[in-house]
């Protein structure tokens, strides 16, 4: 069942009990920057965070500009990286927040928790041609109730993770 952005679960609610948070997005600014304080607390409490963003120096930025109504994607990615730098610098969280950059963008973004657990859940947001941010379709999947598709997207994340370049602040 597809949902609108206004109907999705906020990261703070989805990740409240999470031991791992995984994110793949072009820029991720709407799920990173507003929640930095929440993520800092999660890191201090032992949560691991893995993030994949589009490399702001990738030639894919130009393709994104042709597909999207957002033209400041490079600046948005750099802003998200600034927020992620704050997370990486949390002293109690050394090595618990990893960021990687991908040279191409996925046709969707994904915010997931506990990918390897039966309690795992994720929200996937699809990118469409020239569609405003608030009109993008979303799906919610759980490991328990949607195992086939949950594992499909989990594996896609892992494939991207293995090919993405580690980012150091």
N, C-alpha and C positions, 0 to 999 in steps of 0.2 A: 504494500500500500504506500503510494507516494505521498509525501507531506510537503507543505510549504515551510519556508524558513521560520516563520512565526510559531510553527507547531513542533519544532524539534526540541529535544532535551538540551538544556544548557550544559556546557562542559563541567561546571561545578557540581551539577547533579549526577551526570553520567559517570564522572570520575570520583565521586565522593568516597567510595570504598576501594578504589582501584589500587593495585600494587604496581601496575605499569600503564602508561599512557603512550599511545602511538598516533602520530599525525602525519599525513601526507597532504600537501596543498601547494598551490602555486605560490601564494604569499602568506596565507594563514593569519593575516592580521586580525580578523574578527574573532579567532579562537585562541590567539596567543596574547596579544597586548592587553586586552581588558582583564585577563585572568592571571597576570604575572604573580600577584600576591598569593592566589590560590595555589599555583604551581610551586611557588617557593615553599609553602607549608607542606605540600605533598612530598617534595624532595626531602625536606627535613625529617619527615616521618618515614623515609625509606622507599618511596615510590621511584621507579625508573621512568624516564621520559625519553622517547625517541622521536625525532622530527625530521621529515624530509621536505625541503622546499625547492622550488625551481631556482637554479643558479641565476643570480641577478645579472651575470655576464653572459648568459647563454644566448645563442642566436634565436632560440625558441621564444624569447621575449617579443620579437617582431611578429611571429605567428600568433601569439596570444593577443597582441594588439589588433590583429585582423579579426579575431573571433569574439572579442570581448568589448563591452562598453567602457571598461576601466582602462585608462591609458597610463596610469601612474604605477604600473605593476612593479617596476624596478625599485621605486621608492618605497612601495609597500613591503616588498621582500626585505629591503635593507632595514626598514623600521622593525619588522618582525625579528630580524637577526639581532638588532639592538636589544630587544626585549629578551631574546634567548640568551644573549651574553650575560644579562643579569642573573638568569637561572643557572648558567654554567658556573658563575662566580660564587654561588651559595656555598660557604665553606663546608657545611655538613653534608653536602651533596656531591662531593668530588667524584666524578666518573658516572654519576647517575643521570645526567642530562646529556644526551648526544644529539648532534645536529649534522645532517648530511645534505648535500646539494645535488640535484639531478639536472642533467643537461636538457632534458625534455620534460614537458608537463603531462601528467596523467589526464584522462578525460573526466576525472572526478577528484574530489578531495575526500579524505576519510579521517574521522576522529574516532579512535578505538581505545578500549580499555581491556586489559587482561586477555590478550590474544591467544594465550596458551591455556586458558582455564575454561571450565564449563560455565563459569559466570561471566565470560567475556561478552562484550556488546560493542556495537559500532554504529555510527551514522555516516552515511555516504551521501555526498552532495554532487550532483552531476552538473557539468558545465555544458551549456548549450550556446548556439550561435546568437550573439548580441542580446542575450537575455539578462535583464537586470538581476542583481544579486538576490533580492527578496523573492524573485519568481523561480529560482532554481529548484528543481525537484530533489527531494531527500528520501532516503529509505533508512529504516532502523532495523538492525539485525542482531540476533543473539546467538551465541554458540549453542545454546540448549535447544532453541526452537527453529533455527534456520541454519543448521550445521553445514549443509552443502555450500550455500552462498557465503556464509560467514568464513568458512575455510578458503573459499575462492579468493575473497578480498584479503584475507590474512596472508595468503601465499603471494598475492600481487604485491602487498606491502613488503614482504620479505625479499622478493625478487628485486624490487626497487632499492631496498636498503643495501642489498649486496652489491649493487652497481653504482650507487651514489657515492660521491666523494665526501669524506669527512671534512667538516668545516671547523676551523679553529678560530676562536675569537681573537 
